[in-house]
Amino acid sequence: MAWNSRNRKSAADNPDKGRGTGPVLIHALDGFLGAGSASRLAANQLRSGNGKIMHEFDLDSMFDYRARRPMIAFSEDRYVEYAEPTLQIVLEHDANDTPYLLLAGPEPDFAWEAFIAETHEVIEDLGVPLTLGLGAVPMGVPHTRPPMITAHGTRPELVDRKNLWSAQVTVPSSAQSLLEFRLGQWGHDAAGYVVHVPHYLAGIDYPPAAIALIDALVDRTGLSIDVDDLRSRQNEAIAEIEEQIEQQGGNEVLSGLEEQYDAFTRGAAESLLASDEELPSGDELADQFEQFLARQRKNDQG
């Protein structure tokens, strides 16, 4: 379906949308809302490898190959394997055989409105009653505290948990946030969760954030999702992080972040986005962990 301004309809034009009886659609894209690789790790846990492809996007028109460069394997004198990027909506089933749809893959670099229009068609064709987004953003929070989640939705009734901060901010958009916004305009129910990842760990795999997203999804939908692999990786990741903090002398700065987090959760601060000159910034801790991050990135690429 070609996109143009005539495709934009308000909720008033579609009073019966969002009442389908099909499976829920979960979207977790690897891109702007991917701090700590949380959305990608969560999608991997939701992907069985045996699902049925319901829709595949023409990613060739949406993907910036030069900026993101998919990997290709070379052996001796020839190229032998290419990691072709794909973006699909797949029908999956949980451990209790409950169906759900998973939209996962790289966030489109181009043609967002066309991508959203295609997704909208699938939602209508399959009678999706609710679309749920999973994302992650870097924030000045310590890894020693429970991951904080911001819930959002196209209607107040769809926000199923209380957010700890209520600041009004203007942030860069993403394909996922625009998808939710458009679905709300069209009268479809859409909601989601964004987990706050310690920004000094935003560039590496951070399993606790992915587990928090899946836990929120399970609490809402009742899906039975196995996260044992993630929990095992979480223990290893935390042990490695704490070892590096000790080696890099970051305990003092970490304590400052903990004080800031605790004060905030007690209601002593209005927003973690607000500055506080008496408390150390997350950037200080990020500097302390520079060697750790460099080593982790090297391991990820190896």
C-alpha positions, -999 to 999 in steps of 0.1 A, spaced: 0 0 0 15 33 -11 16 59 17 1 93 13 -17 118 35 -51 102 26 -41 71 46 -41 91 78 -74 85 97 -83 95 132 -96 72 159 -130 88 154 -130 75 119 -123 39 131 -144 34 163 -142 -4 161 -104 -8 157 -84 -23 184 -111 -49 192 -97 -78 171 -96 -114 183 -62 -123 168 -29 -126 185 -11 -97 202 17 -82 181 51 -76 198 76 -54 181 112 -52 193 135 -36 167 173 -34 168 180 3 164 174 36 183 155 20 212 182 -7 215 204 4 245 222 -26 260 209 -47 231 179 -52 253 153 -52 225 174 -76 204 181 -99 233 144 -99 242 134 -106 206 158 -136 205 140 -151 235 107 -146 218 119 -161 185 117 -199 183 132 -204 148 101 -224 139 75 -196 136 55 -190 105 64 -159 85 32 -139 81 48 -109 64 82 -99 51 92 -63 45 112 -53 15 142 -43 36 163 -35 6 144 -2 3 145 6 41 181 -4 51 212 17 51 238 -9 41 268 14 42 260 27 77 252 -7 92 272 -31 69 259 -67 74 287 -92 81 300 -115 54 323 -145 60 355 -150 39 374 -184 39 408 -187 22 399 -175 -13 361 -170 -14 331 -155 4 311 -184 20 283 -169 41 264 -136 42 243 -125 72 214 -111 52 193 -87 73 156 -94 74 126 -77 89 96 -100 93 63 -105 112 63 -141 124 36 -161 141 51 -177 172 37 -198 201 47 -198 238 53 -228 260 15 -232 265 9 -229 227 -5 -194 230 0 -176 197 16 -142 194 31 -122 165 67 -110 166 80 -81 145 118 -82 149 148 -72 130 167 -40 122 148 -7 126 142 7 91 166 36 82 143 48 55 106 48 45 92 48 80 57 57 68 56 29 43 69 5 69 41 16 93 15 14 66 25 -22 58 24 -31 95 -10 -15 98 -23 -37 70 -11 -68 88 -27 -57 120 -60 -52 103 -58 -84 83 -49 -106 113 -73 -88 137 -45 -78 162 -62 -65 193 -31 -50 209 4 -40 197 32 -39 223 66 -24 218 98 -33 236 126 -8 237 155 5 258 172 38 263 204 49 281 198 66 315 219 78 345 210 48 366 233 22 383 233 -14 374 231 -23 411 194 -13 413 164 -29 397 159 -18 361 134 10 358 107 8 331 86 35 316 52 23 303 33 41 276 2 36 255 -22 53 231 -49 55 258 -44 59 295 -63 27 302 -35 8 283 -7 19 307 -7 -9 332 20 3 356 28 35 373 58 54 360 82 67 386 89 99 367 64 121 349 86 146 331 74 159 297 103 158 272 108 160 235 131 132 223 143 119 189 117 97 173 121 61 162 102 38 139 87 21 169 75 53 186 60 66 154 43 32 148 26 35 182 16 71 175 1 63 141 -18 33 154 -33 56 181 -44 80 154 -61 51 135 -79 39 166 -58 8 173 -47 -1 208 -10 1 212 13 3 242 48 -6 252 77 -6 277 110 12 276 136 0 301 163 24 313 198 10 308 228 23 327 243 45 300 278 33 307 266 -1 296 245 10 267 270 -2 241 272 -38 252 248 -67 258 230 -61 291 208 -91 299 190 -76 330 173 -50 308 160 -77 284 147 -97 313 129 -67 326 112 -62 293 101 -98 290 89 -98 326 67 -67 319 54 -85 287 46 -117 306 29 -98 335 7 -81 309 -1 -109 285 3 -141 305 26 -155 279 50 -182 291 85 -173 279 116 -191 289 144 -167 300 167 -192 317 194 -185 291 192 -147 297 193 -152 335 225 -173 331 240 -146 310 229 -120 335 249 -135 363 280 -137 341 276 -101 329 271 -86 364 301 -105 377 322 -91 348 309 -56 353 316 -55 390 351 -69 384 358 -41 360 344 -15 384 368 -27 410 397 -27 387 390 7 372 383 24 406 347 32 398 331 24 432 329 60 443 312 72 412 289 42 413 279 51 449 270 86 436 247 71 410 231 48 436 225 79 459 208 97 429 187 67 421 176 61 457 168 98 462 147 98 431 127 67 440 120 83 473 105 112 455 134 135 463 139 143 426 115 151 398 134 134 370 165 114 364 170 136 334 174 166 357 209 177 365 222 178 401 256 194 406 261 178 440 259 143 425 284 128 401 273 124 365 270 91 347 297 104 323 323 101 350 314 64 355 314 59 317 350 72 316 360 48 343 346 19 323 362 28 290 386 -2 290 358 -25 299 335 -14 271 363 -16 245 371 -51 255 334 -61 255 329 -47 220 360 -65 208 346 -98 222 312 -91 205 329 -87 171 352 -117 175 
